[in-house]
Amino acid sequence: MNPGLERDGVAHRKEKRPLSPTGGERSGNSTRLKMLGGDPGRDERERDGYYPMMPYQGPYAPHPPMAVSNLHPYDNAGSMGSQPQQNGPPPNHYHPYGSNSVSPGPHAPMPSPQSVNPGGMQALPGGQTKRPYRQRRKDPSCDACRERKVKCDATETASCNECKSRGVKCQFTKETNRRMSSIKQVQDLEKQVAHYKTRIRELEAQLHPTAAFGVNGGAREPFTLVVPEIGSAPTRRPQAPPPGQEPEEVRRHVRDYCRGVFKPPPPYRQVVTLPNACKGSDLQLPPSHIGETLIKHYYETVHILIPIFHWPSFADRFDAVKTKGNLSEVPQVWASVLFAVFALGTVYSTDPEIRRLYPDGGKSFIEQSQRLIDLFNDEFTVDHARAALLTSMYLAELNCKSAAWTWLGSTVRIAQDIGLHREGGPWAVVEGEMRRRVWWGIYAWDRLLSMELGRVLLIEDRDCDVTLPCALDDHFIYEGVHVNNNQGGSHFLLTTIHVVRMISELLRSLQAPVISQHVLMAFDSHFASCQSVFPAHCQIYHPQPLEPRHLAPICQLQNCRITLHRHNLSTSCPPEVRAVAIRSCLQVAKDTVHLLARVRKWQPPSSKITWADAVASAGTTMVCTHIWRCMLFLCFSAMYDEALICAEICSAIGDFRQVNIPCGRNLYGFLRKLADSIAGGKDLMKDEMILALVSGDVQGSSESAWVWNGSETPPATTGGTSSEHEVKEESTADGSLSLSAEEKKEWRGWNHIQEIIRQLKREKEQREYQPPQHMLHPPLVWDPQLQQQPFLPNVNGTATANTNGSSRISIANII
């Protein structure tokens, strides 16, 4: 160690020796003054801020160590209070005091600012003045500099040069650490208090969703829904850095030597020539008129919702394929897209000839589409994204939802690999618009399928900045034309985008045990804004009939509403919250019934297609599941007339859509339990089984289900030891959601569902309009002898009378 440093440290330690509490100086005072006065380098060291001494921490230390608060974001926070700034003390809040005075410890107060003159001299009795005790340095040294007893030049934001040169961490963990200013402390504490209050409000909203007051008795602030405004463009990312000097030479060199290591960004990659389909392959195109019919059905059902093709270009290329008679002149990936279009056209076609030629529902077409995809391809195009998206949509219509979810993941990754999620690039008018439409089609399908399955999203809003597509029809988009969103169109892509952009916030809200009333009101307001964007004929209470194919985009919005409100049916919610959830879901069901009633009034423009065929063709998987959810709430609330309208639409769809059969069987099981509860006089709002059944596919979500909590994983089925229920599960192992032949026959179809609903309606009318003649007012509890025997169908469909004489019917059920 440097002898000079050690000697200076001893001198300063003597200087810091405390004074006597009585005001007299100690015997060593002359020595201290002599050393201070005899050290020629003292003034320079003080001027440079060099104080290598260890601070004294006795009972009379000038600044005793302050307690560290564990609430402060910094571990070494100083004092939490501050005194107002006055003329006497300097800004660092260290008051000078005379060498003959006592330290500001617990036995003596700090001299007031008024007792210090402007020159820093303390006034003493008799008009004498004393030289002030030298002020302590504002910020002490860091730990490393204190150990080495060297100068520390650390600032609030940067480490000291000593720690940088030694490669050690510059930190302040000693008791005499650097202390923040009082203003900084107050600001940090205010931020913490605001954060904790916000968190308390969120917890209060979960525990008491109907409460009107928040923390400290104050009114709770209104909930702000964090969703993009209708028609607003996504936030653009920061502009890329400008190119350096000689950019062309740098680009040529990087493009040449980056092959095999990395790829340039998507807009600047070289166009790769894709191989054409094999001329001698066994790919079989459908007959010319069948192919045109399949493409026509695709255009009328899928393209009006998600227009991912520039239809004039697609039609011209298909005409060339028909003329050639094979696929030898088109790229292999485009042939894959074409067969995916054929598969979806088969799914939505009600043509008897097509149903006869392709009884597999288009599976042969989708298999040929997959055969044309090269597993080892590493150069993707927009057509690869189209083929994967159409495959996912096809699998969803076959009720293979997990497979559809898997292909959706591949679609998103292909789209991000080719840069569809980023705006910009040297694209032509048609190509740039089609890239935007393909991306937003993938974005919408990700939102819709994630909400349908109750799973997490694959696309984050902050990861894309693509502008919204234009509403102009494809036939009016060509090179040289200026496209904008003020022009009308015939597709529903923009209205669908406005609906699905809020699904990310909706799914985030579903993670809370209880959704507060403020959140529900904010969402309902946004739902109304989305509804206003639809065309006039798509409004719920429009008087004109509604074409069946326009039902799908409207049901997407209604499905968002019912998914939000039914979340509060869980066992985490109090009874009054569950009752509000039932009423809200019932209102959504009523709005849906009004749309379906308008569909019933629609008449086909041509005799070539019947009303039932048009409804079956337009009944997508998501439309069927939404109608099923509405029927659950309608039957629960004894609104049987409205439920019959839904059943009529489902009966028209029939087995044309595969998910419609499991939905009917589920509803059959629900109606059986509902009839038993009504016959037993149970209060349906207190019947946990009925509430779990009316929640529907909430019990299939890992985030919101509650019936599986506490259950065990069922064992694997083995031959000879399986129960009857396990045998049923084993018989359906070939398909995730398929039913066995016996299960398909068990519920006897939608006509049987309608008959059960009519029977429940008749029993309701008997209870309401046939009270005992001698009673002027119905009693709160019905007399068993006077109660009418309900006429209920049993499992086999035969009529039976209830013989349980001890059953009761509450007045709530009668109302």
Secondary structure by P-SEA (a helix, b strand, c coil): ccaaaaaaaaaaaaaacccccccccccaaaaaaaaaaaccaaaaaaaaccccccccccccccccbbbbbcccccccccccccccccccccccccccccccccccccccccccccccccccccccccccccccccccccccccaaaaaaccccccccccccaaaaaacccccccccccccccaaaaaaaaaaaaaaaaaaaaaaaaaaccccccccccccccccccccccccccccccccccccccaaaaaaaaaaaaccccccccccccccccccccccccccccccaaaaaaaaaaaaacccccccccaaaaaaaaaaaaaaacccccccaaaaaaaaaaaaaaaaacccaaaaaaccccaaaaaaaaaaacccccccccaaaaaaaaaaaaaaaaacaaaaaaaaaaaaaaaaaaaccccccccccaaaaaaaaaaaaaaaaaaaaaaaaaccccccccccccccccccccccccccccccccccccccaaaaaaaaacaaaaaaaaaccccccaaaaaaaaaaaaaaaaaccccccccccccccccaaaaaaaaaaaaaaaaaccccccccaaaaaaaaaaaaaaaaaaaaaaaaaaacccccccccaaaaaaaaccaaaaaaaaaaaaaaaaacaaaaaaaaaaaaaaacccccaaaaaaaaaaaaaaaaaaaaaacccccccaaaaaaaaccccccccccccccccccccccccccccaaaaaaaaacccccccccccccccccaaaaaaaaaaaaaaaaaaccccccccccccccccccccccccccccccbbbbbccccccccccccc
